[in-house]
Structures are given as C-alpha cells and as structure tokens.
Amino acid sequence: MEDVAIAFMIPAILFLVIVAPVWLVLHYRSKRRQGVELSETERRELEELGAVAERMTDRIVTLERILDVEAPGWREKAEHT
C-alpha cells in the first residue's frame, strides 16, 4: 500500500514542480504575443482615430484663439464654473 502511494506521489510532485510551471509560462507567453499584434483593420482604425484627434486639436486651438479675441477673459470665467 505504501509503495502505491509513493509511486503515485513521485509523478504528482514532478508534475507540480516542473511540468505545471513550465506549461504556465509557455502558455501565458504565447497569449501575450498574440495580444501585442494589431490586425490590419485595427491598425487602420487607430490611424483614423489619430487623424481625427489631430483635427479636433487644431479646431480647439482655433476656437480658443477666436474666443481670446472676441471674448477676452473667457478662460477665467470658464474656470469658475
């Protein structure tokens, strides 16, 4: 009976100490590599969003310049609201 328990315990311990950690490392390494790469569609959408953000930034700067000329002090009023 004791020999059967030892025969079972040795492979179980080897699995827990060697096989399981190696498998986990390799598994999550491959998952991380898959998550890093963007598809062509995602890359294109990201570039489009970047272009939209740049246009919005330009518009905001333009609007702020117009407000500086037409409504001096608007920044102070906006900070108090």
C-alpha positions, 0 to 999 in steps of 0.5 A: 500500500505504501509503495502505491502511494509513493509511486503515485506521489513521485509523478504528482510532485514532478508534475507540480514542480516542473511540468505545471510551471513550465506549461504556465509560462509557455502558455501565458507567453504565447497569449501575450504575443498574440495580444501585442499584434494589431490586425490590419483593420485595427491598425487602420482604425487607430490611424483614423482615430489619430487623424481625427484627434489631430483635427479636433486639436487644431479646431480647439486651438482655433476656437480658443484663439477666436474666443481670446479675441472676441471674448477676452477673459473667457478662460477665467470665467470658464474656470469658475464654473 
